[in-house]
Amino acid sequence: MRIVVGIGGGIAAYKACMVIREFTKAGHDVVAIPTDAARKFIGDATLEALTGNPVSATVFDGVPEVRHVHVGAQADLVVVVPTTANLLRRIANGAANDMLTTTLLMATCPVLLAPAMHTQMWENPHVQHNVARLRENGITVMQPDVGRLTGPDSGAGRLPEPAEIAEMALSLVEEKATYPQDLAGRRIVVSGGGTQEAIDPVRYLGNRSSGLQGAALAACAAQRGADVTLVLGANSLPYKPAGVTVREVMSARDMQRDIEDELVGNTDAEDAQPSQNAQPADVLIMAAAVADFRPDAVADVKLKKGAASEPDRIDLTRNPDILAGVVASDHKPRVTVGFAAETGDADTSVLELGRAKLQRKGCDLLMVNEVGFDKTFGQPINGGWLLGRDGSEQQVPESSKRTVAQHILDATVELLAEDSSR
Ligand SMILES: Cc1cc2nc3c(=O)[nH]c(=O)nc-3n(C[C@H](O)[C@H](O)[C@H](O)COP(=O)(O)O)c2cc1C
């Protein structure tokens, strides 16, 4: 694939080099187009060495080839990283005053803009107006991350992780992903990862959930405009999704407490983030693998092998069923989504197990997927069936966890619309 990486004049310009590396590692042909301001932050030599292509910095480079026209016309994907506030304005207004903006005017391929700037700039109504206008015109503008900015300050406006930018960019082409703003104004709580139930300070009972599906759901929901909190258990995520409030937990009971806080919009919780919205949630998606049991007692010190104090058995207590509890409560959100990670057997198929689980949990939607030692857990792909409380059954083909997330969110949007029309 031929990918153009445009680079704006922001402090995060050096991170464009890591995005370029992600693309070249995957075998893509990359052309870098820094703006004049970007060239004050990173040198052409770095970009030429990383891409193996000459940098096209001005419309007067390579005039016989008319590069300001050809580079954009031949591109399969354009990614602008970082997109400064000034670039957002220029692109939204159809500017053609440098090589990058003329390339963007010529491009008919998917375009991803990854903004980065200080929080006040990002939240400024002029900037938000430009973002809305770009999205209306079919350009995907990533939600920036919340976190440490240039100096000691932190807030919304941080550039998302380079690996996430590259993953989302490729999904625009390979999976034809789109991010309509159909969840704007909604609060969504997603759980992901596995829980750990302590036996002693060293050992625990756990499971093999990686958190990838929960993170994909949270990232896609945020990109579709929702205010998202991810309640995240143990995980092996390469990065935390951008634009999402993450609350990290260990045990099933910790997860239950944080989910309940989030559902009612309780910002008094000990680890509540200032960005959290004190508004009840509209949707709960339980993608976490929650332990059914925990040890009756947790030892204060490590249980020593062969010592008189070593127990010869560990008794277990049943953990609360978080989803069933929420469904039965007075703070049930408008839409509840569960997951059933199943292994079928000779008598019962994965789908039959999923149908039974939907009845038991009473949620609105249930994503049923088959798991195994090398299947689903920790893998980039997923698939299965999306079952509805109304008896609907939709097959979800094997695809990336981001695409599976989009199927679930599409169904969630439909249920939210039905609920509002009642
Ligand atoms: C040290 C420094 C850091 C800057 N960082 C940012 C930034 O992160 N985001 C932003 O929108 N502008 C930032 N600016 C301002 C831009 O450089 C300025 O608006 C410039 O005109 C952007 O040009 P462009 O349209 O080529 O990106 C920064 C400026 C300086 C001097």
The ligand as a MOL file (V3000), in Angstrom:
LIG
                    3D

  0  0  0     0  0            999 V3000
M  V30 BEGIN CTAB
M  V30 COUNTS 31 33 0 0 0
M  V30 BEGIN ATOM
M  V30 1 C 7.5540 24.3600 20.7500 0
M  V30 2 C 6.2590 24.4480 20.0360 0
M  V30 3 C 5.3480 23.4320 20.1800 0
M  V30 4 C 4.1240 23.4900 19.5250 0
M  V30 5 N 3.2500 22.4460 19.6800 0
M  V30 6 C 2.0370 22.5070 19.0850 0
M  V30 7 C 1.1290 21.4330 19.2530 0
M  V30 8 O 1.4000 20.4300 19.9230 0
M  V30 9 N -0.0760 21.5330 18.6400 0
M  V30 10 C -0.4410 22.6170 17.8840 0
M  V30 11 O -1.5630 22.6460 17.3830 0
M  V30 12 N 0.4380 23.6340 17.6980 0
M  V30 13 C 1.6510 23.6020 18.2690 0
M  V30 14 N 2.5520 24.6440 18.0890 0
M  V30 15 C 2.1490 25.7860 17.2310 0
M  V30 16 C 2.3700 25.4590 15.7620 0
M  V30 17 O 3.7550 25.2270 15.4990 0
M  V30 18 C 1.8820 26.6110 14.8710 0
M  V30 19 O 0.4820 26.8060 15.0340 0
M  V30 20 C 2.1840 26.3740 13.4110 0
M  V30 21 O 1.7090 27.4540 12.6520 0
M  V30 22 C 1.5510 25.0750 12.9120 0
M  V30 23 O 1.8870 24.8880 11.5670 0
M  V30 24 P 1.3070 23.7230 10.6560 0
M  V30 25 O 0.0030 24.1960 10.0920 0
M  V30 26 O 2.3320 23.5560 9.6010 0
M  V30 27 O 1.1490 22.5130 11.5120 0
M  V30 28 C 3.8030 24.6080 18.7070 0
M  V30 29 C 4.7530 25.6150 18.5490 0
M  V30 30 C 5.9590 25.5470 19.2010 0
M  V30 31 C 6.9500 26.6620 19.0010 0
M  V30 END ATOM
M  V30 BEGIN BOND
M  V30 1 1 1 2
M  V30 2 1 2 3
M  V30 3 2 2 30
M  V30 4 2 3 4
M  V30 5 1 4 5
M  V30 6 1 4 28
M  V30 7 2 5 6
M  V30 8 1 6 7
M  V30 9 1 6 13
M  V30 10 2 7 8
M  V30 11 1 7 9
M  V30 12 1 9 10
M  V30 13 2 10 11
M  V30 14 1 10 12
M  V30 15 2 12 13
M  V30 16 1 13 14
M  V30 17 1 14 15
M  V30 18 1 14 28
M  V30 19 1 15 16
M  V30 20 1 16 17
M  V30 21 1 16 18
M  V30 22 1 18 19
M  V30 23 1 18 20
M  V30 24 1 20 21
M  V30 25 1 20 22
M  V30 26 1 22 23
M  V30 27 1 23 24
M  V30 28 2 24 25
M  V30 29 1 24 26
M  V30 30 1 24 27
M  V30 31 2 28 29
M  V30 32 1 29 30
M  V30 33 1 30 31
M  V30 END BOND
M  V30 END CTAB
M  END
